[in-house]
Amino acid sequence: MEKRGLSGFLLTAFFVAFIVFLYGPIITIGILSFQGPQGGLTFPMNGISLHWFGNLFQAQAVGDFGGSFRRSITLGLMVMVVTVVIAVMGGLAFRKSFRGSNWLFYVVIASLIVPSILVSLGIGLIFTILDLDIHWATSGFGAQLTWTLPFGLLIMFAVFNRFDGSYEEAARDLGATPWQTFRHVVLPLISPSLIGVALFGFTLSYDEFARTLLAAGSYNTLPLEIYGMTTNVTTPVLYALGTLTTVFSLLIISTFVITATFLGRRSSATGAGGH
């Protein structure tokens, strides 16, 4: 009993330390973002106000915050759509074995183990050699896809690995075409997983730094803008920006989770009704 009690105490202490280490910096930044007008970057706080949140939206305060935010949102949506489409197509393709499938799988997954900064550097060099403009919507877009696509494909491989093909057989027996089978049978059943792929694609793109650093060109995305701010902003406006982006990320994740839960219950009800 004593040994179990001690091990339980140590495990609990480790878990608490992990939670503090994980969320402590986020909570600290959130608190310091409410500093008073005369407050600084550290404790103790000099009053409590929303001053720095208002200062955040003044163009002269932090540079191109609005532009970088819009670019990150646009880029995230672009990456999300392409990741979902290619992941579904790849998942469908890998349902049947074909020549070279193993090599293709490892080539796709290999991008996860290549250092991100090298991927960014390589894409930047390729665009330079080809005399193409390095831009967040072209080279930056491609750099981020090397990060999001493997995750999307892995999710879809797992989904189709446990997919019940009897639904498709029943649809074909009833005279459905391949497209009708996919549109009315397969797609509704895998829709919760598509939400997961979309969430991965958007959030990984929205927060991506290393693979975008040398491939975004002269216009920063939001993570690059925040990094630039750390070298020249010495007020809590930086914390205010961090707090707002964290809240925005949580709202996006919550929206995706709620949507996935709803679609999951709907597809379960559809499957039960079919039986």
C-alpha positions in Angstrom: 0.0 0.0 0.0 2.8 2.4 0.9 4.6 1.8 -2.4 1.4 2.3 -4.4 0.7 5.5 -2.4 4.2 6.8 -3.1 4.1 6.0 -6.8 0.6 7.5 -7.1 1.9 10.7 -5.4 4.9 10.9 -7.7 2.8 10.3 -10.8 0.3 13.1 -9.6 3.2 15.5 -9.0 4.7 14.8 -12.4 1.3 15.3 -14.1 0.7 18.6 -12.2 4.2 19.8 -13.2 3.5 18.9 -16.8 0.3 20.9 -16.8 2.0 23.9 -15.2 4.8 23.7 -17.7 2.4 23.4 -20.6 -0.2 26.0 -19.7 1.7 28.2 -17.3 3.3 30.5 -19.9 0.0 30.9 -21.8 -1.8 31.9 -18.5 1.0 34.2 -17.6 0.9 36.0 -20.9 -2.9 36.2 -20.7 -2.6 37.9 -17.3 0.1 40.3 -18.3 -1.8 41.4 -21.3 -4.2 43.2 -18.9 -1.5 45.5 -17.6 -2.4 49.1 -16.9 -1.2 51.9 -19.4 2.0 52.2 -17.4 2.6 48.5 -17.0 5.6 46.6 -18.3 6.4 43.1 -19.5 6.9 41.6 -16.1 5.2 41.3 -12.7 4.1 43.1 -10.5 1.3 44.4 -12.6 0.8 48.2 -12.7 -3.0 48.4 -12.7 -5.5 46.4 -14.8 -7.0 47.6 -18.0 -7.7 46.8 -21.7 -5.3 49.5 -22.8 -3.0 47.2 -24.7 -5.8 45.5 -26.6 -6.9 48.8 -27.9 -3.3 49.8 -28.6 -2.9 46.6 -30.6 -5.2 47.8 -33.4 -3.4 51.1 -33.9 -1.4 50.7 -37.0 1.7 52.5 -35.6 1.8 50.2 -32.6 2.8 46.8 -33.9 3.3 47.1 -37.6 1.3 45.0 -40.1 -0.8 43.1 -37.6 -4.0 43.3 -39.6 -2.3 42.3 -42.9 -0.4 39.4 -41.4 -3.6 38.1 -39.7 -5.5 38.2 -43.0 -2.7 36.4 -44.8 -2.5 33.7 -42.1 -6.3 33.2 -42.3 -6.2 33.1 -46.1 -3.3 30.8 -46.3 -4.8 28.5 -43.6 -8.0 28.2 -45.6 -6.1 27.4 -48.8 -4.0 24.8 -47.1 -7.1 23.3 -45.4 -9.0 22.8 -48.6 -6.1 21.3 -50.5 -5.1 19.1 -47.6 -8.7 17.7 -47.3 -9.1 17.1 -51.1 -5.7 15.4 -51.6 -6.0 13.4 -48.3 -9.4 12.0 -49.4 -8.0 11.2 -52.9 -4.9 9.6 -51.4 -7.0 7.6 -48.9 -9.2 6.3 -51.7 -6.2 5.4 -53.9 -4.4 3.5 -51.2 -7.5 1.3 -50.5 -6.2 -1.0 -53.2 -2.6 -2.0 -53.5 -0.8 -0.7 -56.6 2.8 -0.8 -57.9 5.0 1.5 -56.0 2.5 2.3 -53.3 4.9 1.5 -50.4 7.6 3.8 -51.8 5.1 6.5 -52.4 3.8 6.3 -48.9 7.3 6.6 -47.4 8.2 9.5 -49.7 5.1 11.4 -48.5 5.8 10.6 -44.8 9.5 11.5 -45.1 8.7 15.2 -45.1 7.7 14.9 -41.5 11.3 13.9 -40.4 13.1 16.4 -42.6 14.0 19.5 -40.5 11.4 22.2 -41.2 14.0 25.0 -41.8 15.7 22.9 -44.5 12.4 22.4 -46.3 11.8 26.2 -46.2 15.3 26.8 -47.4 15.0 24.3 -50.2 11.8 25.6 -51.5 13.2 29.2 -51.4 16.2 28.1 -53.4 14.1 26.3 -56.0 12.0 29.4 -56.5 15.1 31.5 -56.8 16.8 29.1 -59.3 13.6 29.1 -61.4 13.4 32.9 -61.2 10.0 32.8 -59.5 8.9 35.3 -56.9 9.0 34.0 -53.3 5.5 34.7 -52.0 3.4 33.5 -49.1 0.6 32.4 -51.5 3.0 30.3 -53.7 6.2 29.1 -52.2 4.8 29.6 -48.6 1.7 27.7 -49.6 3.8 24.8 -50.9 6.1 24.7 -47.9 3.1 24.4 -45.6 1.6 21.6 -47.6 4.7 19.5 -47.0 3.7 19.7 -43.3 -0.1 19.3 -43.4 -0.5 16.7 -46.2 1.3 13.8 -44.4 -1.0 14.3 -41.3 -4.1 14.4 -43.5 -3.1 11.3 -45.4 -2.3 9.4 -42.2 -5.8 10.2 -40.8 -7.5 9.1 -44.0 -5.5 5.9 -44.2 -6.7 5.0 -40.7 -10.3 5.9 -41.6 -10.4 3.8 -44.7 -8.6 1.0 -43.0 -11.6 0.4 -40.8 -14.2 1.5 -43.3 -17.0 -1.0 -43.8 -17.2 -1.7 -47.6 -20.6 -3.4 -47.3 -22.2 0.1 -47.5 -20.7 0.6 -50.9 -21.6 -2.9 -52.1 -25.2 -2.2 -51.1 -25.3 1.1 -53.0 -23.8 -0.6 -56.1 -26.4 -3.4 -55.9 -29.1 -0.8 -55.9 -27.7 0.7 -59.2 -25.7 3.6 -57.8 -22.8 4.9 -60.0 -19.3 5.2 -58.4 -19.8 8.9 -58.0 -23.2 8.5 -56.4 -21.8 5.9 -54.1 -19.0 8.2 -53.0 -21.3 11.3 -52.8 -24.2 9.7 -50.9 -22.6 6.9 -49.0 -18.9 7.3 -48.4 -18.7 11.0 -48.0 -21.4 11.3 -45.2 -19.8 8.4 -43.3 -16.3 9.9 -43.4 -17.4 13.5 -42.9 -16.4 13.7 -39.2 -12.9 12.6 -40.1 -12.8 15.2 -42.8 -13.4 17.8 -40.1 -10.4 16.4 -38.3 -8.2 16.7 -41.4 -9.5 20.2 -42.0 -8.7 21.1 -38.4 -5.2 19.7 -38.7 -4.6 21.5 -42.0 -5.9 24.9 -40.8 -4.3 25.0 -37.3 -0.9 23.6 -38.5 -0.8 26.3 -41.2 -2.0 29.1 -39.0 0.7 28.4 -36.4 3.5 27.4 -38.8 6.7 29.3 -38.5 9.8 27.3 -39.5 8.6 26.1 -42.9 7.3 29.6 -43.7 10.3 31.6 -42.6 12.3 31.4 -45.8 9.4 30.8 -48.2 7.0 33.6 -47.4 8.8 36.4 -49.2 8.5 40.0 -48.0 5.0 39.7 -46.5 4.8 38.1 -43.1 2.2 35.7 -41.9 1.1 36.2 -38.3 3.7 33.8 -36.6 6.4 35.6 -38.5 5.0 39.0 -37.5 4.9 38.0 -33.9 8.5 36.8 -34.1 9.5 40.1 -35.6 7.7 41.9 -32.8 9.7 40.2 -30.1 12.8 42.0 -31.3 11.4 45.6 -31.3 8.2 45.7 -29.1 8.8 46.3 -25.4 5.3 46.8 -24.2 2.5 44.4 -23.2 0.9 44.9 -26.6 2.8 41.8 -27.6 1.1 39.8 -24.9 -2.3 41.2 -26.0 -1.6 39.9 -29.5 -0.7 36.5 -28.1 -3.8 36.4 -26.0 -6.1 37.3 -28.9 -4.5 34.7 -31.2 -4.8 32.0 -28.5 -8.5 32.8 -28.0 -9.0 32.8 -31.8 -7.3 29.4 -32.1 -9.4 27.9 -29.3 -12.6 29.2 -31.0 -11.6 27.6 -34.3 -10.8 24.3 -32.6 -14.1 24.4 -30.6 -16.0 25.1 -33.8 -14.4 22.1 -35.6 -14.9 19.8 -32.6 -18.6 20.7 -32.3 -19.1 20.2 -36.0 -17.3 16.9 -36.0 -19.3 15.7 -33.0 -22.6 16.7 -34.8 -21.6 15.0 -38.0 -20.4 11.9 -36.1 -23.7 11.5 -34.4 -25.5 12.1 -37.7 -23.5 9.5 -39.6 -24.0 7.0 -36.7 -27.7 7.5 -36.9 -27.6 7.1 -40.7 -25.6 3.8 -40.3 -28.0 2.5 -37.7 -31.0 3.4 -39.8 -29.4 1.6 -42.7 -29.2 -1.6 -40.7 
